[in-house]
Amino acid sequence: MKRNLAAPNKGRSPVYQSPALGCRREGEEKVIKAVILDFYGTIVEESYALLDRIAEVFVAHGAVLGREKIAALWWPHFREQCDATYGDSFCLQRDIYPKVFECMARETGAEGIDFEALRKEIISFAVTSPMLKDAEKFLEECPLPYYILSNIDNAELRQIVSLHGLRPRGIFTSEDAREYKPRKGIFEKGLKKFGLSANEAVYAGDSYINDYCGASEAGILSFWLNRKKEPVPKGVRALPDLYALLPILERIRNLENTNENDAR
């Protein structure tokens, strides 16, 4: 779970430029071997509808703000809690949810909310969220093995991966890393577990901060899935959905093959 110009046309993103292919450091030429993917909002649906439902509960318990403003409170409070927990102080997401609800209740004036019931709703969503159609197509056609790197507790991710019959080459979570994205440590630890170097992978996720910025900081060629069509910062590689990454992978592979042939 996370924070995120018009989206580019599929497969021909105007913000995807050739420098992205040349982002490897001199002397570190490697072939792209794998794709690393975020999970919620990238492969399965993010929890936006659930947040609307939670906002209704707050309104029913005396919140002084409207539903839209209440729902918008979730992300900054959730990020603040995640940013504060790492290493020895690390907390699972299931333990962070009630803390976020407490902050939201104080800010909105809502009283008497059953935080445990809301936590169960979030966990239920986390293990049953539907697959995104573009992600389903991408995984069917992806020419490279894929890995999952996600801010989520292990138990929930294992359950939903099994539910959808997914077969990633590997999985790495915030629970494994004992830190949350966008900290670059989770990406570096994930790469180590996957047996990849930063310039052997492509990363894609739907959060500009957590995914694009975090993975880029770790030196991974990254793409932001700008599903909500937000303004794109200059120089950022943004795509409308996951399927739009497919032709880019094909171009990278073709370029690598060309370079390999030229070297012979």
Residue pairs with C-beta under 8 A, 6 or more apart in sequence:
1 40
1 46
1 47
1 78
1 93
1 151
1 152
2 40
2 41
2 46
2 75
2 151
2 181
2 206
2 207
2 209
2 210
2 211
3 75
3 76
3 79
3 207
3 208
3 209
3 210
4 41
4 206
4 207
4 208
4 209
4 226
4 227
4 228
4 230
5 229
5 231
5 232
6 229
7 226
7 227
7 229
7 238
7 239
7 240
8 14
8 15
8 16
8 238
8 239
8 240
8 244
9 240
10 240
10 241
10 243
10 244
10 247
11 244
11 246
11 247
11 248
12 247
13 237
13 238
13 239
13 240
13 244
13 248
15 232
15 235
15 236
15 237
15 238
16 223
16 237
16 239
16 248
17 237
20 221
20 237
21 251
21 252
21 255
23 199
23 221
24 30
24 199
25 199
28 197
28 199
30 197
30 199
30 200
31 200
31 256
32 144
32 200
32 201
32 202
32 221
32 249
32 252
32 253
32 256
33 144
33 145
33 196
33 200
33 201
34 144
34 145
34 146
34 147
34 169
34 194
34 196
34 200
34 201
34 202
35 142
35 144
35 145
35 146
35 147
35 201
35 202
35 203
35 204
35 245
35 249
36 146
36 147
36 148
36 149
36 190
36 191
36 194
36 196
36 201
36 202
36 203
36 204
36 215
36 220
37 43
37 146
37 147
37 148
37 149
37 168
37 203
37 204
37 205
37 242
38 148
38 149
38 150
38 181
38 203
38 204
38 205
38 206
38 207
38 210
38 211
39 148
39 150
39 152
39 157
40 46
40 47
40 126
40 129
40 150
40 151
40 152
41 205
41 206
41 207
41 225
41 227
42 132
42 135
42 204
42 205
42 206
42 211
42 225
42 242
43 131
43 132
43 135
43 139
43 148
43 166
43 242
44 129
44 130
44 131
44 132
44 135
44 160
44 164
45 129
45 130
45 131
45 132
46 129
46 206
47 122
47 125
47 126
47 129
48 71
50 121
50 122
50 125
51 71
51 74
52 67
52 71
53 121
54 70
54 71
54 74
54 118
54 121
55 63
55 67
55 68
55 70
55 71
56 67
57 113
57 118
58 65
58 70
58 104
58 105
58 108
58 110
58 113
59 66
59 67
59 70
59 110
61 110
61 111
61 112
61 113
62 109
62 110
62 111
62 112
63 70
63 108
63 109
63 110
64 108
64 109
65 73
65 107
65 108
70 104
70 108
73 103
73 104
73 107
73 108
74 100
74 104
77 100
77 103
77 104
78 96
78 100
79 209
80 103
81 91
81 96
81 99
81 100
82 93
82 96
82 151
82 174
82 180
83 180
85 91
85 96
85 179
85 180
86 178
86 179
86 180
86 183
86 185
87 178
87 179
90 178
90 179
92 153
92 175
93 151
93 152
93 153
93 174
94 119
94 123
94 153
94 156
97 115
97 118
97 119
97 122
98 115
98 116
98 119
101 113
101 115
101 118
101 119
102 115
104 110
105 111
105 113
123 156
126 152
126 153
126 156
126 157
126 160
127 156
127 159
127 160
127 163
128 160
128 163
129 160
131 164
132 241
132 242
134 241
134 242
134 243
134 244
135 241
135 242
135 243
137 243
138 242
138 243
138 245
138 246
139 146
139 166
141 246
142 246
142 249
143 249
143 250
143 253
144 202
144 249
145 169
146 168
146 169
147 168
147 169
147 170
147 171
147 172
147 190
147 194
147 201
148 157
148 161
148 166
148 168
148 170
148 171
148 172
149 171
149 172
149 173
149 181
149 186
149 187
149 190
149 203
150 157
150 171
150 172
150 173
150 174
151 173
151 174
151 180
151 181
151 210
152 173
152 174
152 175
153 173
153 174
153 175
154 173
154 175
154 176
157 171
157 173
158 171
161 168
161 171
169 194
170 193
170 194
172 186
172 189
172 190
172 193
172 194
174 180
174 181
174 186
176 189
176 190
176 193
177 185
177 186
177 189
177 190
179 185
179 186
180 186
180 210
181 187
181 207
181 210
181 211
181 214
182 207
182 209
182 210
182 211
182 213
182 214
182 217
183 214
184 214
184 217
184 218
186 214
187 198
187 203
187 214
187 215
187 217
187 218
187 220
188 198
188 218
191 197
191 198
191 201
191 218
191 220
194 201
198 218
198 219
198 220
199 219
199 220
199 221
201 220
201 221
202 220
202 221
202 222
202 223
202 245
202 249
202 252
203 211
203 215
203 220
203 221
203 222
203 223
204 211
204 222
204 223
204 224
204 225
204 239
204 242
204 245
205 211
205 212
205 215
205 222
205 224
205 225
206 224
206 225
206 226
206 227
207 224
208 224
208 226
208 230
208 233
208 236
211 222
211 224
211 225
212 222
212 223
212 224
212 236
212 237
215 222
216 222
222 237
223 237
223 238
223 239
223 245
223 248
224 232
224 236
224 237
224 238
224 239
225 238
225 239
225 240
225 241
225 242
226 232
226 238
226 239
226 240
227 240
227 241
229 240
232 238
239 245
239 248
